[in-house]
Amino acid sequence: MARYKYLIVGQGLAGTVLSFQLHQAGITHMVVDNGHHSASTLAAAGIINPITGRRYVKSWMIDELLPLALDTYAALEELLEITLVTRSPIIRTFENQAQENLWNESTSRPGYGDYVGSSKNPYVHHTHPSYGYGIINEACQVQVGQLIISYREFLIQQGRLINQDFNPEDLQYDGLVQTVEDHTFEQVIFCEGYKAIHNPLFRDLPFQPAKGESLIIETDILLPQAMLRDTVFVAPASKQTFWSGGGYVWDKLDEMPTEDFRLQWMGKLQAIWKGELKVVSHKAGVRPSVKGRRPLIGRHSSYHRMILFNGMGTKGTSLAPYWAKHLIEHLESDTDLSQEVSLNRF
Ligand SMILES: Cc1cc2nc3c(=O)[nH]c(=O)nc-3n(C[C@H](O)[C@H](O)[C@H](O)COP(=O)(O)OP(=O)(O)OC[C@H]3O[C@@H](n4cnc5c(N)ncnc54)[C@H](O)[C@@H]3O)c2cc1C
């Protein structure tokens, strides 16, 4: 019977990045996943946008998160021999003078220089005119869906994947080791995405899962090497296909794409886009969001061998690499866990 230090439950973006960093550090572990059954990662665009929201402010901790994210995904590209990262600017359109003023005011503050550009809007001939626009630099798109599919193959090759719908209630929470199939584990790290709301150990934490949907659209226009953030997001997936998606639904949590979303989203796209639009794929997922919009990380207060790595919300692509490293340092070197993300803050 082989013995491992950690069992990771869930192989979405959070579990993948955590497993990869353990792999880099040579720390023994296995991953159990139910075939990405509820993976919100599969619906995500994997966009890292350094300037977000209606007030055009820097995304929380982006100066620290971005370098580690880029290094981690570059190392994963090398390991898996695939291309994951496309670095391209985001064209942020404005509807009126007030928005443009707010943009100018916000982005002229110290610390914003690296994230603001001055190039031309390459979408100008493809979309109906907007009031104006700003350029966000240092943005990127990571093929997070492809990443978890390829990493699953890697785990299978390494004999480190247990393909199973894992029931946390099968564990002896206070036991010294846990046995799953023919393996024993000293500690368990839960990365179940929004399904943590059913986990008896962590379900009382203030999760606020939000369903979203996404479309891959084919168009007759040759797409520029830039993303567009208008009333909706347009993120090129190939020369003539792009990702667009979003939406927030809190009361119907499932992975089923809906006709309502498709019609509503296509209406929004048709209002800005000059070319033809054809839906080639439609997905849905539930974001593991949390009250206060910060990750939820750390050991269970009573069962110290039960650990949570969750709460990536709408920004898992930038958050997961940094906080996975932070958690591993905490577990392996007993460094303090940041109170901003510690699950004990609730
Ligand atoms: C429409 C949409 C667009 C998005 N766009 C972006 C974006 O552009 N940029 C960005 O950063 N983020 C985006 N997100 C958010 C992003 O998807 C999440 O932050 C991130 O993918 C969450 O990863 P996770 O691993 O925590 O959860 P998940 O991806 O949900 O993974 C959890 C995994 O655990 C498995 N699992 C759960 N329970 C069990 C169990 N009991 N046994 C076995 N396996 C289990 C699941 O099947 C799944 O494989 C978007 C989300 C949506 C829905």
The ligand as an ORCA input file, in Angstrom:
! r2SCAN-3c Opt
* xyz 0 1
  C     -18.885     31.591    -17.485
  C     -17.647     31.690    -16.638
  C     -16.590     32.478    -17.062
  C     -15.436     32.606    -16.285
  N     -14.398     33.346    -16.774
  C     -13.271     33.464    -16.033
  C     -12.160     34.204    -16.531
  O     -12.177     34.724    -17.662
  N     -11.058     34.318    -15.747
  C     -10.978     33.734    -14.512
  O      -9.954     33.856    -13.839
  N     -12.010     33.000    -14.020
  C     -13.146     32.868    -14.754
  N     -14.190     32.126    -14.259
  C     -14.071     31.575    -12.902
  C     -13.261     30.280    -12.908
  O     -13.981     29.328    -13.607
  C     -12.999     29.818    -11.472
  O     -12.360     30.818    -10.701
  C     -12.101     28.564    -11.414
  O     -12.145     27.853    -12.611
  C     -12.504     27.686    -10.253
  O     -11.713     26.534    -10.245
  P     -11.900     25.398     -9.123
  O     -10.867     24.381     -9.392
  O     -11.970     26.028     -7.783
  O     -13.373     24.805     -9.384
  P     -13.892     23.865    -10.556
  O     -13.344     24.282    -11.869
  O     -15.383     23.843    -10.430
  O     -13.277     22.433    -10.242
  C     -13.708     21.570     -9.225
  C     -13.386     20.152     -9.654
  O     -13.670     19.252     -8.588
  C     -14.474     18.177     -9.070
  N     -15.214     17.708     -7.903
  C     -16.054     18.416     -7.101
  N     -16.503     17.647     -6.089
  C     -15.926     16.427     -6.254
  C     -15.994     15.193     -5.507
  N     -16.744     15.081     -4.395
  N     -15.287     14.121     -5.956
  C     -14.519     14.214     -7.076
  N     -14.410     15.362     -7.802
  C     -15.108     16.444     -7.390
  C     -15.299     18.822    -10.161
  O     -15.896     17.921    -11.066
  C     -14.233     19.677    -10.830
  O     -13.451     18.914    -11.719
  C     -15.350     31.953    -15.033
  C     -16.403     31.136    -14.618
  C     -17.541     30.998    -15.399
  C     -18.651     30.111    -14.936
*
